[in-house]
């Protein structure tokens, strides 16, 4: 009898524990807390019921089911390099990055099974379509154009998935190794060309400055020589004027002028460039007069010759 009572108590205790556990599980299923920047999809008996926003929410246990929470923040996905053929039949590897954000949790949950895979495949397809219409040079220099084209196509396609593509970036565009080597040679040649141009421009500028300096120096020397000649001419003119004024003040006659000219002949003869002497007509006349004057001074008086004749005759 006591054993029956003991076994009944144990069974009752087990039932009580099961009831407590069931109540706790029911409460746990009924009360859900959605964190910030998350969204939850509630299904009632397998069909969409509502979307839970951040905060405390109540569910009907065993009837409502909460799907995995969706991240509403902007997400970044980097895809591995994809081989793409350009318009000039060159294979380039393009590494891209997608920035997207879930805007409609219901569409993101039910419209596509794997959003990341869908975005990746759509990116690869769009890249091949866009790059296929460009040559290699344009592909390397038109990243912004490619980004905008990708973003437009992806945003239009993912809109029905409840996803918005905010930005698309090409991290790297790697051409073939042979093309890279050719491009490096071209870049080196271009840098050498620019260096030669800069050197030539510098040399040209230096020569221009040197020539300008020499020209300015020659102009200054010529101006100095001209100024010196003007000053010398002014001095000589003043000296001549003073001599002329002195001669006129002294009322010199032609014999004095001729004598002065004769005194100046040695100085004139010392000049290395003097080959021809020009004697003015007036000076020639004056010298003739001067010569006749000297002849008259050296001739003996007429009385002396008569006296000598008488002495000899006696």
HUCORGI-V903407 format. One line per field, one symbol per residue. ss: DSSP state (a for helix, b for strand, c for the rest). A space follows every 10 residues. Layout:
ss: ???
This chain:
ss: caaaaaaaaa aaaaaaaaaa aaaaaaaaaa bbbbcccbbb bbbbccbbbb bbccbbbbcc cccbbbcccb bcccbbbbcc cbbbbccccc bbbbbbbbbb bbccaaaaaa ccccaaaaaa aaaaaaaaaa accccaaaaa acaaaaaaaa aaaaaaaaaa acbbbbbbbb bbbbccaaaa aaaaaaaaaa aaaaaaaaaa aaaaaaaaaa aaaaaaaaaa aaaaaaaaaa aaaaaaaaaa aaaaaaaaaa cccaaaaaaa aaaaaaaaac cccccccccc aaaaaaaaaa aaaaaaaacc caaaaaaaaa aaac
